[in-house]
């Protein structure tokens, strides 16, 4: 059975130095794909970079509700 992570924030700065190990661990755990959810325009480039680096990552670009002008 293939497993997919539909919502995560692998672009968080504190995770980035550990991405090689995280990617290996996710692969070992059987994760076939993961949606990485950006939450602000400042992290969209990191989300995009992760998507280019790891083919199993699906980039998603969004904004937190508290960052929207209402």
PDB file with one MODEL, atoms N, CA, C and O in Angstrom:
MODEL        1
ATOM      1  N   UNK A   1       0.831  -1.161   0.000  1.00  0.00           N
ATOM      2  CA  UNK A   1       0.000   0.000   0.000  1.00  0.00           C
ATOM      3  C   UNK A   1       0.892   1.245   0.000  1.00  0.00           C
ATOM      4  O   UNK A   1       1.847   1.336   0.771  1.00  0.00           O
ATOM      5  N   UNK A   2       0.569   2.192  -0.865  1.00  0.00           N
ATOM      6  CA  UNK A   2       1.290   3.457  -0.892  1.00  0.00           C
ATOM      7  C   UNK A   2       0.638   4.423   0.100  1.00  0.00           C
ATOM      8  O   UNK A   2      -0.586   4.501   0.201  1.00  0.00           O
ATOM      9  N   UNK A   3       1.476   5.150   0.822  1.00  0.00           N
ATOM     10  CA  UNK A   3       1.000   6.127   1.786  1.00  0.00           C
ATOM     11  C   UNK A   3       1.349   7.527   1.320  1.00  0.00           C
ATOM     12  O   UNK A   3       2.408   7.751   0.733  1.00  0.00           O
ATOM     13  N   UNK A   4       0.441   8.481   1.586  1.00  0.00           N
ATOM     14  CA  UNK A   4       0.643   9.875   1.203  1.00  0.00           C
ATOM     15  C   UNK A   4       0.375  10.770   2.402  1.00  0.00           C
ATOM     16  O   UNK A   4      -0.598  10.581   3.133  1.00  0.00           O
ATOM     17  N   UNK A   5       1.245  11.739   2.591  1.00  0.00           N
ATOM     18  CA  UNK A   5       1.060  12.743   3.636  1.00  0.00           C
ATOM     19  C   UNK A   5       0.395  13.945   2.971  1.00  0.00           C
ATOM     20  O   UNK A   5       1.015  14.628   2.155  1.00  0.00           O
ATOM     21  N   UNK A   6      -0.842  14.199   3.311  1.00  0.00           N
ATOM     22  CA  UNK A   6      -1.625  15.235   2.634  1.00  0.00           C
ATOM     23  C   UNK A   6      -1.433  16.630   3.208  1.00  0.00           C
ATOM     24  O   UNK A   6      -1.912  17.604   2.627  1.00  0.00           O
ATOM     25  N   UNK A   7      -0.740  16.745   4.341  1.00  0.00           N
ATOM     26  CA  UNK A   7      -0.570  18.079   4.934  1.00  0.00           C
ATOM     27  C   UNK A   7       0.616  18.087   5.882  1.00  0.00           C
ATOM     28  O   UNK A   7       0.608  17.420   6.917  1.00  0.00           O
ATOM     29  N   UNK A   8       1.633  18.851   5.515  1.00  0.00           N
ATOM     30  CA  UNK A   8       2.786  19.028   6.401  1.00  0.00           C
ATOM     31  C   UNK A   8       3.454  20.360   6.092  1.00  0.00           C
ATOM     32  O   UNK A   8       3.062  21.065   5.163  1.00  0.00           O
ATOM     33  N   UNK A   9       4.451  20.687   6.870  1.00  0.00           N
ATOM     34  CA  UNK A   9       5.175  21.950   6.712  1.00  0.00           C
ATOM     35  C   UNK A   9       6.679  21.679   6.733  1.00  0.00           C
ATOM     36  O   UNK A   9       7.407  22.218   7.565  1.00  0.00           O
ATOM     37  N   UNK A  10       7.127  20.839   5.808  1.00  0.00           N
ATOM     38  CA  UNK A  10       8.540  20.495   5.741  1.00  0.00           C
ATOM     39  C   UNK A  10       9.424  21.694   5.397  1.00  0.00           C
ATOM     40  O   UNK A  10      10.648  21.605   5.491  1.00  0.00           O
ATOM     41  N   UNK A  11       8.819  22.803   5.003  1.00  0.00           N
ATOM     42  CA  UNK A  11       9.597  23.995   4.682  1.00  0.00           C
ATOM     43  C   UNK A  11       9.992  24.793   5.917  1.00  0.00           C
ATOM     44  O   UNK A  11      10.726  25.774   5.802  1.00  0.00           O
ATOM     45  N   UNK A  12       9.527  24.396   7.087  1.00  0.00           N
ATOM     46  CA  UNK A  12       9.908  25.114   8.304  1.00  0.00           C
ATOM     47  C   UNK A  12      11.430  25.144   8.438  1.00  0.00           C
ATOM     48  O   UNK A  12      12.104  24.130   8.257  1.00  0.00           O
ATOM     49  N   UNK A  13      11.953  26.322   8.759  1.00  0.00           N
ATOM     50  CA  UNK A  13      13.402  26.534   8.787  1.00  0.00           C
ATOM     51  C   UNK A  13      14.155  25.543   9.674  1.00  0.00           C
ATOM     52  O   UNK A  13      15.259  25.122   9.329  1.00  0.00           O
ATOM     53  N   UNK A  14      13.582  25.175  10.790  1.00  0.00           N
ATOM     54  CA  UNK A  14      14.297  24.290  11.711  1.00  0.00           C
ATOM     55  C   UNK A  14      14.396  22.868  11.173  1.00  0.00           C
ATOM     56  O   UNK A  14      15.210  22.086  11.665  1.00  0.00           O
ATOM     57  N   UNK A  15      13.590  22.511  10.176  1.00  0.00           N
ATOM     58  CA  UNK A  15      13.677  21.176   9.568  1.00  0.00           C
ATOM     59  C   UNK A  15      14.681  21.114   8.425  1.00  0.00           C
ATOM     60  O   UNK A  15      15.227  20.048   8.142  1.00  0.00           O
ATOM     61  N   UNK A  16      14.932  22.239   7.765  1.00  0.00           N
ATOM     62  CA  UNK A  16      15.729  22.237   6.539  1.00  0.00           C
ATOM     63  C   UNK A  16      17.114  21.605   6.686  1.00  0.00           C
ATOM     64  O   UNK A  16      17.535  20.888   5.779  1.00  0.00           O
ATOM     65  N   UNK A  17      17.843  21.835   7.784  1.00  0.00           N
ATOM     66  CA  UNK A  17      19.150  21.185   7.896  1.00  0.00           C
ATOM     67  C   UNK A  17      19.069  19.652   7.994  1.00  0.00           C
ATOM     68  O   UNK A  17      20.077  18.962   7.844  1.00  0.00           O
ATOM     69  N   UNK A  18      17.889  19.142   8.242  1.00  0.00           N
ATOM     70  CA  UNK A  18      17.704  17.705   8.458  1.00  0.00           C
ATOM     71  C   UNK A  18      16.962  17.021   7.296  1.00  0.00           C
ATOM     72  O   UNK A  18      16.568  15.860   7.412  1.00  0.00           O
ATOM     73  N   UNK A  19      16.772  17.737   6.180  1.00  0.00           N
ATOM     74  CA  UNK A  19      15.919  17.220   5.112  1.00  0.00           C
ATOM     75  C   UNK A  19      16.412  15.911   4.508  1.00  0.00           C
ATOM     76  O   UNK A  19      15.593  15.066   4.147  1.00  0.00           O
ATOM     77  N   UNK A  20      17.713  15.717   4.387  1.00  0.00           N
ATOM     78  CA  UNK A  20      18.192  14.443   3.830  1.00  0.00           C
ATOM     79  C   UNK A  20      17.771  13.276   4.711  1.00  0.00           C
ATOM     80  O   UNK A  20      17.310  12.251   4.210  1.00  0.00           O
ATOM     81  N   UNK A  21      17.929  13.429   6.016  1.00  0.00           N
ATOM     82  CA  UNK A  21      17.527  12.365   6.943  1.00  0.00           C
ATOM     83  C   UNK A  21      16.004  12.205   6.955  1.00  0.00           C
ATOM     84  O   UNK A  21      15.497  11.083   6.972  1.00  0.00           O
ATOM     85  N   UNK A  22      15.279  13.321   6.946  1.00  0.00           N
ATOM     86  CA  UNK A  22      13.810  13.259   6.930  1.00  0.00           C
ATOM     87  C   UNK A  22      13.334  12.539   5.677  1.00  0.00           C
ATOM     88  O   UNK A  22      12.459  11.676   5.749  1.00  0.00           O
ATOM     89  N   UNK A  23      13.905  12.887   4.534  1.00  0.00           N
ATOM     90  CA  UNK A  23      13.510  12.256   3.272  1.00  0.00           C
ATOM     91  C   UNK A  23      13.780  10.759   3.313  1.00  0.00           C
ATOM     92  O   UNK A  23      12.948   9.962   2.880  1.00  0.00           O
ATOM     93  N   UNK A  24      14.932  10.379   3.828  1.00  0.00           N
ATOM     94  CA  UNK A  24      15.259   8.949   3.931  1.00  0.00           C
ATOM     95  C   UNK A  24      14.290   8.237   4.873  1.00  0.00           C
ATOM     96  O   UNK A  24      13.839   7.130   4.580  1.00  0.00           O
ATOM     97  N   UNK A  25      13.973   8.864   5.996  1.00  0.00           N
ATOM     98  CA  UNK A  25      13.049   8.258   6.960  1.00  0.00           C
ATOM     99  C   UNK A  25      11.645   8.121   6.374  1.00  0.00           C
ATOM    100  O   UNK A  25      10.981   7.105   6.582  1.00  0.00           O
ATOM    101  N   UNK A  26      11.193   9.141   5.643  1.00  0.00           N
ATOM    102  CA  UNK A  26       9.858   9.070   5.035  1.00  0.00           C
ATOM    103  C   UNK A  26       9.799   7.971   3.981  1.00  0.00           C
ATOM    104  O   UNK A  26       8.815   7.235   3.895  1.00  0.00           O
ATOM    105  N   UNK A  27      10.842   7.866   3.191  1.00  0.00           N
ATOM    106  CA  UNK A  27      10.900   6.806   2.188  1.00  0.00           C
ATOM    107  C   UNK A  27      10.892   5.437   2.855  1.00  0.00           C
ATOM    108  O   UNK A  27      10.175   4.534   2.425  1.00  0.00           O
ATOM    109  N   UNK A  28      11.690   5.287   3.901  1.00  0.00           N
ATOM    110  CA  UNK A  28      11.744   4.023   4.637  1.00  0.00           C
ATOM    111  C   UNK A  28      10.385   3.675   5.249  1.00  0.00           C
ATOM    112  O   UNK A  28      10.019   2.503   5.337  1.00  0.00           O
ATOM    113  N   UNK A  29       9.646   4.694   5.666  1.00  0.00           N
ATOM    114  CA  UNK A  29       8.323   4.476   6.261  1.00  0.00           C
ATOM    115  C   UNK A  29       7.252   4.176   5.218  1.00  0.00           C
ATOM    116  O   UNK A  29       6.123   3.840   5.575  1.00  0.00           O
ATOM    117  N   UNK A  30       7.588   4.292   3.941  1.00  0.00           N
ATOM    118  CA  UNK A  30       6.642   3.965   2.884  1.00  0.00           C
ATOM    119  C   UNK A  30       5.846   5.140   2.355  1.00  0.00           C
ATOM    120  O   UNK A  30       4.842   4.943   1.671  1.00  0.00           O
ATOM    121  N   UNK A  31       6.273   6.363   2.658  1.00  0.00           N
ATOM    122  CA  UNK A  31       5.564   7.537   2.143  1.00  0.00           C
ATOM    123  C   UNK A  31       5.909   7.698   0.669  1.00  0.00           C
ATOM    124  O   UNK A  31       7.076   7.871   0.317  1.00  0.00           O
ATOM    125  N   UNK A  32       4.898   7.641  -0.190  1.00  0.00           N
ATOM    126  CA  UNK A  32       5.109   7.745  -1.632  1.00  0.00           C
ATOM    127  C   UNK A  32       4.996   9.178  -2.127  1.00  0.00           C
ATOM    128  O   UNK A  32       5.486   9.500  -3.209  1.00  0.00           O
ATOM    129  N   UNK A  33       4.360  10.035  -1.352  1.00  0.00           N
ATOM    130  CA  UNK A  33       4.200  11.427  -1.740  1.00  0.00           C
ATOM    131  C   UNK A  33       3.780  12.262  -0.557  1.00  0.00           C
ATOM    132  O   UNK A  33       3.229  11.753   0.418  1.00  0.00           O
ATOM    133  N   UNK A  34       4.047  13.556  -0.653  1.00  0.00           N
ATOM    134  CA  UNK A  34       3.705  14.458   0.438  1.00  0.00           C
ATOM    135  C   UNK A  34       3.384  15.838  -0.111  1.00  0.00           C
ATOM    136  O   UNK A  34       4.114  16.370  -0.947  1.00  0.00           O
ATOM    137  N   UNK A  35       2.294  16.408   0.364  1.00  0.00           N
ATOM    138  CA  UNK A  35       1.941  17.787   0.025  1.00  0.00           C
ATOM    139  C   UNK A  35       2.578  18.683   1.081  1.00  0.00           C
ATOM    140  O   UNK A  35       2.272  18.579   2.268  1.00  0.00           O
ATOM    141  N   UNK A  36       3.472  19.568   0.630  1.00  0.00           N
ATOM    142  CA  UNK A  36       4.112  20.521   1.535  1.00  0.00           C
ATOM    143  C   UNK A  36       3.361  21.839   1.409  1.00  0.00           C
ATOM    144  O   UNK A  36       3.316  22.452   0.342  1.00  0.00           O
ATOM    145  N   UNK A  37       2.771  22.259   2.528  1.00  0.00           N
ATOM    146  CA  UNK A  37       1.872  23.408   2.533  1.00  0.00           C
ATOM    147  C   UNK A  37       2.575  24.682   2.980  1.00  0.00           C
ATOM    148  O   UNK A  37       2.912  24.838   4.153  1.00  0.00           O
ATOM    149  N   UNK A  38       2.791  25.591   2.034  1.00  0.00           N
ATOM    150  CA  UNK A  38       3.286  26.913   2.380  1.00  0.00           C
ATOM    151  C   UNK A  38       2.198  27.684   3.103  1.00  0.00           C
ATOM    152  O   UNK A  38       1.010  27.469   2.858  1.00  0.00           O
ATOM    153  N   UNK A  39       2.600  28.581   3.994  1.00  0.00           N
ATOM    154  CA  UNK A  39       1.615  29.330   4.770  1.00  0.00           C
ATOM    155  C   UNK A  39       1.780  30.839   4.645  1.00  0.00           C
ATOM    156  O   UNK A  39       0.978  31.600   5.186  1.00  0.00           O
ATOM    157  N   UNK A  40       2.820  31.274   3.933  1.00  0.00           N
ATOM    158  CA  UNK A  40       3.057  32.706   3.754  1.00  0.00           C
ATOM    159  C   UNK A  40       3.913  32.895   2.507  1.00  0.00           C
ATOM    160  O   UNK A  40       4.642  31.987   2.107  1.00  0.00           O
ATOM    161  N   UNK A  41       3.830  34.041   1.909  1.00  0.00           N
ATOM    162  CA  UNK A  41       4.583  34.268   0.678  1.00  0.00           C
ATOM    163  C   UNK A  41       6.080  34.099   0.905  1.00  0.00           C
ATOM    164  O   UNK A  41       6.801  33.721  -0.019  1.00  0.00           O
ATOM    165  N   UNK A  42       6.558  34.368   2.102  1.00  0.00           N
ATOM    166  CA  UNK A  42       7.987  34.234   2.401  1.00  0.00           C
ATOM    167  C   UNK A  42       8.484  32.795   2.329  1.00  0.00           C
ATOM    168  O   UNK A  42       9.681  32.579   2.136  1.00  0.00           O
ATOM    169  N   UNK A  43       7.614  31.812   2.477  1.00  0.00           N
ATOM    170  CA  UNK A  43       8.098  30.427   2.427  1.00  0.00           C
ATOM    171  C   UNK A  43       7.779  29.726   1.110  1.00  0.00           C
ATOM    172  O   UNK A  43       8.133  28.560   0.934  1.00  0.00           O
ATOM    173  N   UNK A  44       7.128  30.403   0.199  1.00  0.00           N
ATOM    174  CA  UNK A  44       6.771  29.776  -1.071  1.00  0.00           C
ATOM    175  C   UNK A  44       7.992  29.343  -1.876  1.00  0.00           C
ATOM    176  O   UNK A  44       7.960  28.295  -2.521  1.00  0.00           O
ATOM    177  N   UNK A  45       9.065  30.127  -1.851  1.00  0.00           N
ATOM    178  CA  UNK A  45      10.257  29.732  -2.624  1.00  0.00           C
ATOM    179  C   UNK A  45      10.886  28.470  -2.030  1.00  0.00           C
ATOM    180  O   UNK A  45      11.392  27.628  -2.772  1.00  0.00           O
ATOM    181  N   UNK A  46      10.860  28.331  -0.711  1.00  0.00           N
ATOM    182  CA  UNK A  46      11.387  27.117  -0.080  1.00  0.00           C
ATOM    183  C   UNK A  46      10.522  25.914  -0.427  1.00  0.00           C
ATOM    184  O   UNK A  46      11.041  24.827  -0.681  1.00  0.00           O
ATOM    185  N   UNK A  47       9.209  26.102  -0.438  1.00  0.00           N
ATOM    186  CA  UNK A  47       8.292  25.023  -0.834  1.00  0.00           C
ATOM    187  C   UNK A  47       8.597  24.591  -2.271  1.00  0.00           C
ATOM    188  O   UNK A  47       8.656  23.399  -2.571  1.00  0.00           O
ATOM    189  N   UNK A  48       8.786  25.565  -3.144  1.00  0.00           N
ATOM    190  CA  UNK A  48       9.098  25.281  -4.541  1.00  0.00           C
ATOM    191  C   UNK A  48      10.428  24.541  -4.682  1.00  0.00           C
ATOM    192  O   UNK A  48      10.535  23.587  -5.453  1.00  0.00           O
ATOM    193  N   UNK A  49      11.437  24.984  -3.937  1.00  0.00           N
ATOM    194  CA  UNK A  49      12.746  24.344  -3.970  1.00  0.00           C
ATOM    195  C   UNK A  49      12.663  22.890  -3.505  1.00  0.00           C
ATOM    196  O   UNK A  49      13.281  22.007  -4.100  1.00  0.00           O
ATOM    197  N   UNK A  50      11.901  22.647  -2.445  1.00  0.00           N
ATOM    198  CA  UNK A  50      11.728  21.269  -1.967  1.00  0.00           C
ATOM    199  C   UNK A  50      11.044  20.414  -3.022  1.00  0.00           C
ATOM    200  O   UNK A  50      11.413  19.257  -3.226  1.00  0.00           O
ATOM    201  N   UNK A  51      10.043  20.987  -3.696  1.00  0.00           N
ATOM    202  CA  UNK A  51       9.350  20.252  -4.755  1.00  0.00           C
ATOM    203  C   UNK A  51      10.268  19.897  -5.912  1.00  0.00           C
ATOM    204  O   UNK A  51      10.129  18.833  -6.516  1.00  0.00           O
ATOM    205  N   UNK A  52      11.203  20.781  -6.223  1.00  0.00           N
ATOM    206  CA  UNK A  52      12.160  20.511  -7.295  1.00  0.00           C
ATOM    207  C   UNK A  52      13.207  19.491  -6.851  1.00  0.00           C
ATOM    208  O   UNK A  52      13.675  18.685  -7.655  1.00  0.00           O
ATOM    209  N   UNK A  53      13.566  19.530  -5.594  1.00  0.00           N
ATOM    210  CA  UNK A  53      14.619  18.643  -5.064  1.00  0.00           C
ATOM    211  C   UNK A  53      14.131  17.215  -4.860  1.00  0.00           C
ATOM    212  O   UNK A  53      14.855  16.258  -5.133  1.00  0.00           O
ATOM    213  N   UNK A  54      12.901  17.080  -4.380  1.00  0.00           N
ATOM    214  CA  UNK A  54      12.352  15.757  -4.072  1.00  0.00           C
ATOM    215  C   UNK A  54      11.112  15.521  -4.935  1.00  0.00           C
ATOM    216  O   UNK A  54      10.100  16.193  -4.739  1.00  0.00           O
ATOM    217  N   UNK A  55      11.163  14.589  -5.880  1.00  0.00           N
ATOM    218  CA  UNK A  55      10.046  14.381  -6.802  1.00  0.00           C
ATOM    219  C   UNK A  55       8.757  13.902  -6.132  1.00  0.00           C
ATOM    220  O   UNK A  55       7.685  13.998  -6.729  1.00  0.00           O
ATOM    221  N   UNK A  56       8.843  13.401  -4.930  1.00  0.00           N
ATOM    222  CA  UNK A  56       7.653  12.918  -4.225  1.00  0.00           C
ATOM    223  C   UNK A  56       6.935  14.045  -3.478  1.00  0.00           C
ATOM    224  O   UNK A  56       5.879  13.814  -2.890  1.00  0.00           O
ATOM    225  N   UNK A  57       7.494  15.264  -3.492  1.00  0.00           N
ATOM    226  CA  UNK A  57       6.848  16.408  -2.836  1.00  0.00           C
ATOM    227  C   UNK A  57       5.960  17.143  -3.832  1.00  0.00           C
ATOM    228  O   UNK A  57       6.375  17.448  -4.949  1.00  0.00           O
ATOM    229  N   UNK A  58       4.736  17.419  -3.408  1.00  0.00           N
ATOM    230  CA  UNK A  58       3.796  18.228  -4.174  1.00  0.00           C
ATOM    231  C   UNK A  58       3.690  19.578  -3.467  1.00  0.00           C
ATOM    232  O   UNK A  58       3.163  19.648  -2.357  1.00  0.00           O
ATOM    233  N   UNK A  59       4.184  20.652  -4.092  1.00  0.00           N
ATOM    234  CA  UNK A  59       4.123  21.961  -3.451  1.00  0.00           C
ATOM    235  C   UNK A  59       2.690  22.499  -3.404  1.00  0.00           C
ATOM    236  O   UNK A  59       1.907  22.311  -4.335  1.00  0.00           O
ATOM    237  N   UNK A  60       2.375  23.159  -2.315  1.00  0.00           N
ATOM    238  CA  UNK A  60       1.073  23.810  -2.154  1.00  0.00           C
ATOM    239  C   UNK A  60       1.335  25.199  -1.567  1.00  0.00           C
ATOM    240  O   UNK A  60       2.053  25.342  -0.577  1.00  0.00           O
ATOM    241  N   UNK A  61       0.744  26.211  -2.189  1.00  0.00           N
ATOM    242  CA  UNK A  61       1.018  27.591  -1.795  1.00  0.00           C
ATOM    243  C   UNK A  61      -0.239  28.210  -1.206  1.00  0.00           C
ATOM    244  O   UNK A  61      -1.256  28.341  -1.887  1.00  0.00           O
ATOM    245  N   UNK A  62      -0.162  28.586   0.047  1.00  0.00           N
ATOM    246  CA  UNK A  62      -1.320  29.158   0.710  1.00  0.00           C
ATOM    247  C   UNK A  62      -0.910  30.246   1.690  1.00  0.00           C
ATOM    248  O   UNK A  62       0.268  30.560   1.860  1.00  0.00           O
ATOM    249  N   UNK A  63      -1.919  30.800   2.317  1.00  0.00           N
ATOM    250  CA  UNK A  63      -1.722  31.832   3.335  1.00  0.00           C
ATOM    251  C   UNK A  63      -2.523  31.466   4.572  1.00  0.00           C
ATOM    252  O   UNK A  63      -3.643  30.964   4.480  1.00  0.00           O
ATOM    253  N   UNK A  64      -1.934  31.726   5.725  1.00  0.00           N
ATOM    254  CA  UNK A  64      -2.696  31.546   6.961  1.00  0.00           C
ATOM    255  C   UNK A  64      -3.803  32.596   7.003  1.00  0.00           C
ATOM    256  O   UNK A  64      -3.624  33.717   6.526  1.00  0.00           O
ATOM    257  N   UNK A  65      -4.916  32.235   7.561  1.00  0.00           N
ATOM    258  CA  UNK A  65      -6.082  33.130   7.630  1.00  0.00           C
ATOM    259  C   UNK A  65      -5.726  34.441   8.332  1.00  0.00           C
ATOM    260  O   UNK A  65      -6.190  35.505   7.923  1.00  0.00           O
ATOM    261  N   UNK A  66      -4.925  34.376   9.361  1.00  0.00           N
ATOM    262  CA  UNK A  66      -4.593  35.602  10.098  1.00  0.00           C
ATOM    263  C   UNK A  66      -3.661  36.529   9.314  1.00  0.00           C
ATOM    264  O   UNK A  66      -3.363  37.631   9.776  1.00  0.00           O
ATOM    265  N   UNK A  67      -3.197  36.100   8.133  1.00  0.00           N
ATOM    266  CA  UNK A  67      -2.349  36.945   7.311  1.00  0.00           C
ATOM    267  C   UNK A  67      -3.115  37.621   6.183  1.00  0.00           C
ATOM    268  O   UNK A  67      -2.548  38.417   5.434  1.00  0.00           O
ATOM    269  N   UNK A  68      -4.395  37.308   6.060  1.00  0.00           N
ATOM    270  CA  UNK A  68      -5.199  37.901   5.005  1.00  0.00           C
ATOM    271  C   UNK A  68      -5.755  39.241   5.433  1.00  0.00           C
ATOM    272  O   UNK A  68      -6.103  39.433   6.598  1.00  0.00           O
ATOM    273  N   UNK A  69      -5.839  40.158   4.505  1.00  0.00           N
ATOM    274  CA  UNK A  69      -6.501  41.439   4.788  1.00  0.00           C
ATOM    275  C   UNK A  69      -7.999  41.217   4.729  1.00  0.00           C
ATOM    276  O   UNK A  69      -8.521  40.688   3.747  1.00  0.00           O
ATOM    277  N   UNK A  70      -8.682  41.620   5.778  1.00  0.00           N
ATOM    278  CA  UNK A  70     -10.144  41.433   5.805  1.00  0.00           C
ATOM    279  C   UNK A  70     -10.846  42.761   5.895  1.00  0.00           C
ATOM    280  O   UNK A  70     -12.076  42.808   5.929  1.00  0.00           O
TER     281      UNK A  70
ENDMDL
END
